[in-house]
Amino acid sequence: MSNAATMRPGRPALPEWVRRLPEYLMIWVPLLLSAAHLVSFSLWTIWISFTPSTLVPVTGWVGLRNYSAVAASRNWQIAFDNLLLFGSAFVLLSAVTGLILAILLDQRIRGENVLRSIFLYPLAVSFVVTGTVWSWLLNPGLGIQKLVHDLGWTTFKFDWLIDRDMAIWTIVIAAIWQSSGFAMALFLAGLRSVDSDIIKAAQIDGAGPVRTYRRIILPSLWPITITVVVIQLQFAISTFDLVRALTNGGPGIATQLPALVVYDLMFQRSLLGRGAAAAVLMLLILLAVLLPYAAWRYIQRRRAAHA
């Protein structure tokens, strides 16, 4: 009887795709749903942008009238100028700040884990909280200026938050505080991935730390630098809640950004068609950043595959 039991054929092995079906369901179902959500609402927004919709969507066709109205409006022109200034300053300064912090941490200093957590902590804070806290700090009657005045320096002036010409820089400051830790984490990972044998060879040849970083280490971080710039540009283009909490677009409309223009047109003026047109213009700006980056990544993969 035992011999018969041992000779009994076992259960047939399941096909590979059946065994991996739970994995596929966990990965692809949310991914496909997210893609369907993104594509469907993007197409709906594009359609609305060509209609005379106001409070509610309506059928009809107005061509490019909404786009021309948005592009000619003073709000959009100021928002676009602010986006160029804010995006350039924020991306450059946050990348430089993150790189400097990464280089400092790369020296294997004592307490590195604690410092790394401190630098990354702002990334865990919501943009609304960041904007609110910085609005308190930069408020001339509550924050830094009042503190310095209370210490006896009554001629000190730091009223950028209510200065039309300088208010946009308060958003830059808050955004750098929020996002430079993210850049630091990417740069630090890149620094730790540099081949130590190359660095040792450079040191044997007499290269000092500055020359080693300038000639060997920093050039190897070029792919990571592009990634940091692209991700930070995406954040700059879509920035809304930080500005809403910090300046609310003021003083006046001095710190308007495209996302605030979309919100104003759709939810405050009930101009749904124009708001959709502004949103599509934001999408085009974002694609102008993402498509070249995607093409560059594709070319890099092709080169690596043929290497």
C-alpha positions in Angstrom: 0.0 0.0 0.0 2.9 2.3 0.8 4.4 1.5 -2.6 1.2 2.5 -4.4 1.1 5.7 -2.5 4.7 6.6 -3.5 3.9 5.8 -7.2 0.8 8.0 -7.2 1.5 11.0 -9.5 1.7 14.4 -7.8 -0.5 17.4 -8.6 0.4 19.0 -11.9 2.4 22.2 -11.6 0.5 25.4 -12.1 1.5 27.6 -15.1 3.8 30.5 -14.3 1.2 33.2 -15.1 -1.3 31.5 -12.7 1.2 31.5 -9.8 2.1 35.1 -10.4 -1.5 36.2 -10.9 -1.8 37.8 -7.4 1.3 39.9 -8.1 -0.1 41.0 -11.4 -3.4 42.0 -9.9 -1.8 43.9 -7.1 0.5 45.9 -9.5 -1.5 46.3 -12.7 -5.0 46.8 -11.5 -4.2 50.0 -9.5 -1.8 51.1 -12.3 -4.4 50.7 -15.0 -7.1 52.4 -12.9 -4.8 55.4 -12.3 -3.9 55.6 -15.9 -7.6 55.4 -17.0 -8.4 58.1 -14.4 -5.6 60.4 -15.6 -6.3 60.0 -19.3 -10.1 60.2 -19.1 -10.1 63.4 -17.0 -7.4 64.9 -19.1 -9.5 64.3 -22.2 -12.6 65.7 -20.5 -10.7 68.9 -19.5 -9.4 69.3 -23.0 -13.0 69.0 -24.4 -14.3 71.5 -21.8 -11.6 74.0 -22.8 -13.2 74.2 -26.3 -16.8 74.9 -25.0 -18.5 78.0 -23.6 -18.9 76.3 -20.2 -19.3 78.5 -17.2 -20.9 77.2 -14.0 -21.6 73.8 -15.4 -20.3 72.0 -18.5 -22.3 72.7 -21.7 -22.0 71.5 -25.2 -20.9 73.9 -28.0 -17.7 74.9 -29.7 -15.8 78.1 -29.3 -12.5 77.0 -30.8 -9.5 78.7 -29.3 -11.5 81.6 -27.7 -10.9 80.4 -24.1 -7.2 79.9 -24.8 -6.8 83.4 -26.3 -8.7 84.9 -23.4 -6.5 83.2 -20.8 -3.3 84.0 -22.6 -4.3 87.7 -23.0 -5.4 88.1 -19.3 -3.1 90.0 -17.0 -3.5 87.2 -14.3 -2.0 84.6 -16.6 0.8 86.8 -17.9 1.9 87.6 -14.3 1.5 83.9 -13.3 3.6 82.8 -16.2 6.3 85.4 -15.5 6.3 84.3 -11.8 6.5 80.7 -12.9 9.7 81.4 -14.9 11.2 83.3 -11.9 10.1 80.9 -9.2 10.9 77.7 -11.3 14.4 78.9 -12.2 15.3 80.1 -8.7 13.8 77.2 -6.9 15.2 74.5 -9.1 18.7 76.0 -9.1 18.9 76.9 -5.4 17.3 73.7 -4.1 19.6 71.5 -6.3 22.7 73.5 -5.1 21.5 73.3 -1.4 20.8 69.6 -1.7 24.2 69.0 -3.3 26.1 70.9 -0.6 24.2 69.0 2.1 24.9 65.7 0.4 28.7 66.5 0.1 28.8 67.4 3.8 27.1 64.1 4.8 29.3 62.2 2.5 32.3 63.0 4.7 31.1 60.2 7.1 30.6 62.7 9.9 29.4 61.8 13.3 25.6 61.9 13.7 25.0 61.4 10.0 21.8 59.5 10.5 20.3 62.2 12.7 21.3 65.0 10.3 19.9 63.1 7.4 16.6 62.7 9.2 16.5 66.4 10.0 17.2 67.4 6.4 14.5 65.0 5.1 11.9 65.9 7.7 10.5 68.9 5.8 9.6 66.5 2.9 7.2 64.7 5.3 5.3 67.9 6.1 2.4 68.9 3.9 2.8 72.0 1.7 -0.2 73.6 3.5 1.6 73.3 6.8 4.8 74.6 5.3 3.1 77.6 3.8 1.2 78.4 7.0 4.3 78.2 9.2 6.4 80.3 6.8 3.6 82.8 6.6 3.9 83.3 10.4 7.7 83.5 10.3 7.7 86.0 7.4 4.9 88.1 8.7 6.4 91.5 9.8 4.1 91.8 12.8 4.6 88.2 14.1 7.7 86.6 12.8 11.4 87.3 12.2 11.1 91.1 11.9 9.2 91.4 15.2 11.6 89.1 17.0 14.6 91.2 15.9 12.8 94.4 16.8 12.1 92.9 20.3 15.8 92.2 20.6 16.6 95.9 20.2 17.4 96.2 16.4 14.5 98.5 15.6 15.8 99.4 12.1 15.8 95.9 10.9 13.4 95.3 8.0 12.2 92.0 6.6 8.8 92.6 5.1 9.1 90.5 1.9 5.7 88.9 2.5 3.9 92.2 1.9 6.3 93.6 -0.7 5.1 93.2 -4.3 8.6 92.9 -5.7 10.0 90.5 -3.1 6.9 88.4 -2.2 7.7 85.7 -4.8 11.0 85.1 -3.1 9.2 84.1 0.1 7.7 81.2 -1.9 11.2 80.3 -3.2 12.5 80.2 0.4 9.7 78.0 1.7 9.9 75.7 -1.4 13.7 75.3 -0.9 13.2 74.4 2.7 10.6 71.8 1.8 12.4 70.1 -1.1 16.1 70.5 -0.7 16.2 67.3 1.5 14.8 65.4 -1.4 17.6 66.6 -3.7 20.1 65.8 -0.9 18.9 62.2 -0.7 19.3 61.6 -4.5 22.7 63.3 -4.6 23.9 61.4 -1.5 22.9 58.1 -3.2 24.8 59.1 -6.3 27.9 60.1 -4.2 27.9 56.8 -2.4 27.7 54.9 -5.7 30.9 56.4 -7.2 33.6 53.7 -7.6 35.9 54.1 -4.6 38.8 52.7 -6.6 38.7 55.7 -9.0 38.7 58.1 -6.0 41.7 56.3 -4.5 43.5 56.3 -7.8 43.0 60.1 -8.0 44.2 60.6 -4.4 47.3 58.5 -5.2 48.0 60.8 -8.2 48.0 63.7 -5.9 44.5 65.1 -6.5 43.1 67.0 -3.5 39.5 66.8 -2.3 38.3 69.8 -4.3 39.9 68.6 -7.6 38.6 65.1 -7.0 35.0 66.4 -6.6 35.3 68.8 -9.5 36.9 66.4 -12.0 35.6 62.9 -11.0 32.7 62.9 -8.6 30.5 65.7 -9.7 30.6 64.8 -13.4 29.4 61.3 -12.5 26.3 62.9 -10.9 25.1 64.4 -14.2 22.2 61.8 -14.7 21.1 62.4 -11.1 21.2 66.1 -11.6 18.9 65.9 -14.6 16.5 63.8 -12.6 16.5 66.3 -9.7 15.9 69.2 -12.1 13.0 67.5 -13.9 11.3 66.4 -10.7 11.7 69.9 -9.1 10.4 71.5 -12.3 7.3 69.3 -12.1 6.8 70.6 -8.5 7.3 74.2 -9.5 4.8 74.0 -12.4 2.1 72.3 -10.3 2.6 74.4 -7.1 -0.7 75.4 -5.6 -1.2 74.7 -1.9 2.1 76.2 -0.8 1.3 79.5 -2.5 -2.3 79.3 -1.3 -1.3 78.9 2.3 1.7 81.3 2.2 0.6 84.3 0.2 -2.7 83.4 -1.4 -1.4 84.9 -4.6 -0.8 88.3 -3.0 0.0 91.1 -2.3 -2.7 91.6 -5.0 -1.8 89.1 -7.7 2.0 89.6 -7.3 2.6 85.9 -6.5 0.1 84.3 -8.8 1.1 81.0 -10.3 -0.7 79.1 -13.1 -2.4 76.7 -10.7 -3.9 79.6 -8.8 -5.2 81.0 -12.1 -6.9 77.7 -12.8 -8.5 77.7 -9.3 -9.6 81.3 -9.6 -11.3 80.8 -13.0 -13.0 77.5 -12.2 -14.1 77.9 -8.6 -14.2 81.6 -7.9 -15.3 83.1 -11.2 -17.3 80.1 -12.4 -15.6 80.2 -15.8 -15.2 76.5 -16.3 -14.1 76.7 -20.0 -11.4 79.2 -19.4 -10.2 77.4 -16.3 -10.0 74.2 -18.3 -8.0 76.1 -21.0 -5.6 77.3 -18.3 -5.2 73.8 -17.0 -4.4 72.5 -20.5 -1.8 75.2 -20.9 -0.3 74.0 -17.6 -0.3 70.5 -19.0 1.5 71.6 -22.1 4.2 73.4 -20.0 4.6 70.1 -18.0 4.9 68.1 -21.1 7.6 70.4 -22.4 9.6 69.3 -19.4 8.6 65.6 -19.3 8.8 64.7 -23.0 12.5 65.7 -23.5 13.4 63.9 -20.2 11.6 60.8 -21.4 13.4 60.9 -24.7 16.7 61.4 -23.0 16.0 58.4 -20.7 15.1 56.3 -23.8 18.3 57.2 -25.6 20.3 56.4 -22.4 18.7 53.0 -22.2 19.4 52.3 -25.9 23.0 53.2 -25.5 23.4 51.1 -22.4 21.8 48.1 -24.2 24.1 48.4 -27.2 27.2 49.0 -25.0 
